[in-house]
Amino acid sequence: MPNPSPQPERQPEPNEKLVKIFDTEQENEAIVVQGLLESAGIESDLKSIDAVQDAFPGVGGTVILVREEDASEAEKIIEAYRKLPPLDDETA
């Protein structure tokens, strides 16, 4: 019996539209959300937004971009994440 061929990996298209799905000032939170998306099979791109601190102190953060066709599913995952109660040091 022949082995099933693996699913071909989706190659990035230089002109495909990406949409911002999540933003936060906390990079750790963005990494957690990116992990949730990846575990659901949604590829994402994490971008750091750094402003010149002399001109814009405290401005910056991290955004997550996903393919336009994945945005709806990603929004559902993020909404479920936001409804979770926050973890504190004792429950983590």
Secondary structure, DSSP 8 states (H G I E B T S, - for coil): -------------TT--EEEEEEES-HHHHHHHHHHHHHTT--EEEEEEE--TTTSTT-EEEEEEEEGGGHHHHHHHHHHHHHS----TTT-
